[in-house]
């Protein structure tokens, strides 16, 4: 039994790492074990250095949230206290846990007679009890500030590194001499740091605040880690740096909008989110598919006729599926901000302009092929 399992595992490993699938013709994994220049060529064993680095990033995050993010939150007026605690009541607690968190009128009247409380007091109790389970704003602010800081720093580093790289200005340079492209120290640090950060997010999301998009973000982190790892091992690092920098361009803007929302700077939140939505669509729904993927100059003919097209098609397909999921994110936040905006009074022409732009962005997102949602509930009022 053990021998059969080992044999099956060996066949699976041989099929998964088939040179005919991942590498061009007449190129083997042994060819990429040579010294090259600088850091040599990317190797699978380099990936193992990610795990201690991910643990270090997580430790730095704890220090950052404690000594930097928390004081900043207190400075902008976010209180270091949890939500109002509901008055202990065994009967209402049993209903809340076992039956419903949103009792209807008939149940409220029955509880009112049973407890000799008026209906309004019971409604307040359920509202306070629901809020009691919500994570404190201070915790959410600290988490978002950490992600904002990292995304901003890694994006600035990526722009600085790519600015001096020839493939940033000419995409065809991504495949010139492939796969014999030496690994520089800057490229190695960029790739390993990105991979380590996503590994830290993969583990920390089980201890962070549980949000409604937990499953989607879990899949997002898993796919991102797989793509970064496989692209590194197969030495697709040049095109990988372009894609990572392109995706980082909008991430720090989203976290900045969240920070402004937690601090109750609503106009700043609206402005940042509109900028985020525009950058998101331009980079991930515009530049990436129409410049990096569709452009004929992206893959020269010598690469297209090789088996590399199989692996590149794999990366593009997974990224396309992932983007379909994440394309809903701006629309969801637009709905959230429109809901918040109804509680805010804007002077002059600020409100109409924001509503017009938000309506345009929402319509654009939901008018794409395959969308079946309606946006009547998202319109500005």
N, C-alpha and C positions, 0 to 999 in steps of 0.2 A: 504493500500500500504506500509506504513512504517513498519507495523507489519510483513508483508510478507518479506520485504527486510531484516529486522532484523533476522527473522527466517532463511532465506537463508544464511545470513552471519554467523549465529551461526553454521549451518550445515557445511559450508565450513571450519570454524575455527576448528570445532570438527574433521573433516576429515583430515585437514592439520596437526594437532597436535595429531593425533591418537597414543596412547601409543603402540599399536600393530605394528605400522609402525616404530617408532623411537627407541623403547626400547626393550630389551630382554623380554622373557616370564616371567610373574609373577613379573614384575617391573612396577611401576607407577610413575608419576611425583611427587606424594606426597612423595615417598620414597627418592627423591633427595632433599627434603627441610629440611632434618635433618642437624644438626650442622657439622657433619664430623670432620675433623681436620683442623687447620690453618684457611683458608678462607672458609671452608665448601665445598660445591659442587657448580659448576657453575649454575647460575640462569639467567633467562631471564632479570630480572631487572638490572643485572650488565651491560648489554649492553647499557643502557641509559647513563651511565657515559662516554660513548665514545664521545658524541656530544660536550660537553664543552671542552673535551680534543682535539678533532679535530679542534675546533675553536682556541684553544691555539697553536696547531701545526702550523696552518695557520698564526697566528700572529708572531710566532717565525720565520717562513719562510720569512715573509716580512722584519724582522730585519736582518736576515741572508743574504738575497740577497742585502740589502742596505749597510750593514757595513762590510761584509766579502767577499761575492762573487764578488761584483762590484769592490772593490779595487784589488782583485786577477786578475780579467779580465783586468783591466787597467795595472797591473804590467806585464802581459804576452804580452802586445802590442795590445789588442783589443780596438779599438777607441770608445769613448763615443759619437758617432754621427750616425745619420741615413744614409740611402743610398743617393746617388746623386739625387737631385730633378730635374725632367724633366722640360724643359722650358714650361711655360703655353701656350697652344694652343687649342682653342675651337674646331677646326675641328678635329685634331688628337685625342683629348680627347673623342669626340663623337664616333669616329671610335673605339677607344680602349674599351670604356664602352659598346657600343651598338652592335658592329659588330664582331670584332676580335682583339685579343691581338697579333696575329702573322700574319700580312698581307702578302699575297702572292705577287709575282712579278708584276702581273697586277695591283693590288690595289696600290702598292708602286709607280708605274709609274703614275697612275692617281692622287695620292696625290702630287706627285712631280710637275706635271703640274699645279695643283690647287693652291699650295702654293708657287710655284717657288723655291722649295728647291730641292737639289740633293737627289737621292735615299739613299745614304749612311747616310746623315744627318737624314732622316726620320727613317731609321733603328736604328740609335743610339737613337733617341727619344723614340721609342717603347721599346728598351732594357732598357733604364733608367726608363721608366714608369713602366715596369714590376718589375724591382728591387725595385722601390719605394714602392711597396705593400708588399715586403718581410719583415719579422720581423728582427730587427737588431741583429747582432751576439752577442752583449753584453747581450741582454735579454735572448737569448737562452743559453748562457754560464751560466748565473746566475740560470736559472731554472734547468739545468743539474747538476750544482754544488750542489744545494740543495738536489736533489734526490740522487746524489752520496754520499753525506755526511750521509743522513739518512740510505740508504741501507747498507752502510759500517758499521755504528754504530750498527744497529739492527742485522746485520749478526754476528758481533763480540759478541754482547750480547747473541744471540741465541747459538752460538758455546760454549761460556763460560757456559751458563745455561745447555745445553744438555750434555756437557762433564761430568757433575756430576750427570746426570740422568740415571737410569738403562736402560730405554727403548732406549737410544741412542746406547747402545752396544748389546742389545737383544730386537729385535722388538716384540717378544712375550709378553714382559712386558707391551706393549701398551694396552693389553686386559686382563691382569691378574686382576681379581676382578672387571671387568667392570660391571655396570657403577659406582660402589661405589669406586671411586678413588678421594681422597681429593685433593683440589685445593691449591697449595702452592702460596706464595706471588710472587715468581719469575715467575711462570707460568702465573699467573694472569696478571702481568705487561707486559709480553711478548705478550700475546694474545691481551690485550686491546690496547697496543701501536700500534701493527700492524693494528688492525681494525680502530683505530682513524686515522692513516696515510692514509689509503685508502679512508676513508670518506673525509678527507681533499683534496685528489686528485680528488675525485668525484666532489666536488664543485668547486675547483680551475681550473679544465680543461675548464670551461666556461669563465674564465677570462684570462687563459693562451693563448699562441700563438696557433692558430688553425692550426693543422697539417693535412696531408692527412689521417692519420690513426686515426682520431678523433673518428669515430664510433666504430672501433675495440677496441680502448682503453676504450671507454665508456662501452662497453659490458664487457671488461676485468675487470674493476673496479667493475661493478655491480655484476658479478658472484663471484669475489673474496670476496666482502663484504658478499654476501649471504652464501658462503661456510664457511667463518670464523665465522659468526654469528651462523649458524645452528650447526656447529661442536662444538662450545662453549656451546650452550644450551643443546646439547645432551651429553656433557662431553666426546667428542672425542678429548680432548685437547692434549693428549699425541701424538697421531699420527699426529694431526694438527701441533704441534711444529716441528716435523720432516719435514713435507711437506713445511711449511713456510720457514724454514732454508734452505732447499734444493733449493727452488726457489730464495731466496735472494742471493744465492752463485754467480749467474751470473748477477744479475741486476746491481750491483755497477760497474762491469767490463764494461758493455755497456755504462753506463754514463761516466765512465773514458775515454773510447774511443771517445765519443762525445766531451768531454772537450779538449782532445788533438787535435781533428780535428778543433774545433773552434779556438784554439790557433795556428793552422797551424804547429803543430809538427807531420808531416805526418808519419814518421817512428814509432814514439811512438803510434800514432793512429792505424796503421796497426798491430803492435805487440799486442796491447791491444785487438783489435778486433779479432785477431786470437785466443788469449787466451779465450776471451768471447765465441767464437763459439764452441771451444772445451769443455769448462765447460758447456755451454748450452746443448749440445748434451749428454754429459756424465750424467749430473744430471737430466734433464727433459725428455730426450728420452732414457736414459739408466737406471740409478739407480731407478728413480721413477716407471716406468712401470714394470721393471723386478725384482726389489728388494722389493718394497713396495706393489705392486699389485699382481704380478704373483706368488711370493714366497708362497708356501703352508704353511710355518710356520707363515705367517703374521696374519692369522685368525685361531685360534684354533677351533677344531670341536665343542666345546661347544658354540662358537659364531656363527659359520656357520649355525647351526640348529635353531638359534633364529631369531626373526624378525629384528635383527640388520643388517642382511645381506642386507635387502631391502634398508635401509638408506645408508649403506656403498656403495652399488652398485650405488646409486644415486650420491654420491659425486664423485666416480671414473669416472662415465660416463660424468659428467659435466666437470671434469678436463681434460678428454681425448679430448673432443670437443674443449675446450679452447686451449689445446696444439697444436691441428691441425692448429688453427689460428696462434698461436705465433711461430710455427716452421718455418713459412715463413720469420720471421723477420731477422735471420742471413743471409739468402740468399739475401734479399733485400739490406742489408747493404754491403754484399760482392759486389753486383753489383755497389753500390755507390762508394765504395772504389776503385774498379777496374777502374771506370771512372775517379776518382781523380788521381789515380796512373799514368794514361797515361800522365798527365801533369808534372810528377816529374821524375827526372833522378836519379836512384839509382846506386851507385858505387858497383863494385865487384859483389858478388853473392847474395846480399840481395834481389834484385828484383826477380830472378828466384825462390828462395826458397819460397818467399811469394806467388808468382803466383801459384806454384805447390800446396802449402798447401791450398790456397783459392780455387783452382779448385777441390781439393779433397773434401773439406767441402761442396762446392756447389753441386757437383755430388752426395754426400751422401744425402743431404737434398732432392734433386729433384728426387732421385731414389727410394724414399719410396713409398709404395703402395698408390695409389690414386692420385699421382702427374701426371699432364699432361702438365706441362710447359716445355719449352726448355731452354737450358742454353747456346746456341751459342752466345748470346749477352753478356754473363757474362765472357767469356773466356779472359784471359790475352793476351795482344798483345805485 
